[in-house]
Amino acid sequence: MGLLSREIHCTTCNFEGNAKTIHKGSLAVEIALWLCFLAPGFIYTIWRMTAGKYSGCPQCKSERVVDLKKWNERASNRAA
């Protein structure tokens, strides 16, 4: 199952739907580093593409998401 097909519930904004792969950091900073300094630009790019990537909420970009099935199970257990 890919990151985009994962259905989530965002605990920050209450969004429910498909998760989105989000890269930490800034594209503008990445471009500036590449234009001014070759080595830092390369390091920053590698960081953004590996450790700086997470599956999060497409609406508010939060990392605080729960699998939708688990969220619905918890909600039904609280209601009972």
Secondary structure, DSSP 8 states (H G I E B T S, - for coil): --STT-EEEETTT--EEE-EEEE-S-HHHHHHHHHH-HHHHHHHHHHHHTTTEEEE-TTT--S-EEEHHHHHHHHHHHH-
